[in-house]
Amino acid sequence: MTETYSKSRQRAETAFANLQTEFFAKNHAAEELESLVQARDAKTLRLRDARLAKEQTARMSATSAHLAKRSKSN
């Protein structure tokens, strides 16, 4: 069931295949960029949470030290 197409049809099929390839390549690139953005956002969130926890620990430690110093002076 092999069909022979006219030259104009063959050119049109080739042009369509090229367009389709470009479209899928762009789509793949966009998906790849989106996954990179999501990974970066997840890392940023994780680092921010770690920084906030560290700052809270430091604040609690400083408060405890201040209260201990205060109670010794009274």
C-alpha positions as CSV (number, residue, x, y, z in Angstrom):
1,M,0.0,0.0,0.0
2,T,2.7,2.4,-1.0
3,E,1.4,5.6,-2.3
4,T,3.4,8.0,-4.5
5,Y,2.7,11.6,-3.8
6,S,3.2,14.6,-6.1
7,K,6.4,16.7,-5.6
8,S,4.4,19.5,-4.1
9,R,2.8,17.1,-1.6
10,Q,6.2,15.7,-0.8
11,R,7.6,19.2,-0.1
12,A,4.5,20.0,2.0
13,E,5.0,16.8,4.0
14,T,8.7,17.6,4.5
15,A,7.9,21.2,5.5
16,F,5.3,20.0,8.0
17,A,7.6,17.4,9.5
18,N,10.3,20.1,10.0
19,L,7.8,22.4,11.6
20,Q,6.6,19.6,13.8
21,T,10.1,18.8,14.9
22,E,10.8,22.4,15.8
23,F,7.6,22.6,17.8
24,F,8.4,19.5,19.8
25,A,12.0,20.6,20.4
26,K,10.7,24.0,21.7
27,N,8.1,22.2,23.9
28,H,10.8,19.9,25.3
29,A,13.1,22.9,26.1
30,A,10.2,24.7,27.8
31,E,9.5,21.6,30.0
32,E,13.2,21.3,30.8
33,L,13.3,25.0,31.9
34,E,10.2,24.6,34.0
35,S,11.7,21.6,35.8
36,L,14.8,23.7,36.5
37,V,12.7,26.5,37.9
38,Q,10.8,24.1,40.1
39,A,14.0,22.6,41.5
40,R,15.4,26.0,42.2
41,D,12.3,27.1,44.0
42,A,12.3,24.0,46.1
43,K,15.9,24.5,47.0
44,T,15.3,28.2,47.9
45,L,12.4,27.2,50.1
46,R,14.4,24.5,51.9
47,L,17.3,26.9,52.4
48,R,15.0,29.7,53.7
49,D,13.4,27.3,56.2
50,A,16.8,26.2,57.4
51,R,17.9,29.8,57.8
52,L,14.8,30.8,59.7
53,A,15.2,27.8,62.0
54,K,18.8,28.7,62.7
55,E,17.8,32.4,63.4
56,Q,15.1,31.2,65.8
57,T,17.5,29.0,67.6
58,A,20.0,31.8,67.9
59,R,17.3,34.2,69.2
60,M,16.1,31.7,71.8
61,S,19.7,31.1,72.9
62,A,20.4,34.8,73.2
63,T,17.1,35.3,75.2
64,S,18.0,32.4,77.5
65,A,21.5,33.9,78.1
66,H,20.0,37.3,78.7
67,L,17.5,35.9,81.2
68,A,20.2,33.9,83.0
69,K,22.4,37.0,83.2
70,R,19.5,39.0,84.5
71,S,18.6,36.4,87.2
72,K,22.2,36.3,88.4
73,S,22.3,40.0,88.9
74,N,19.1,40.1,91.0
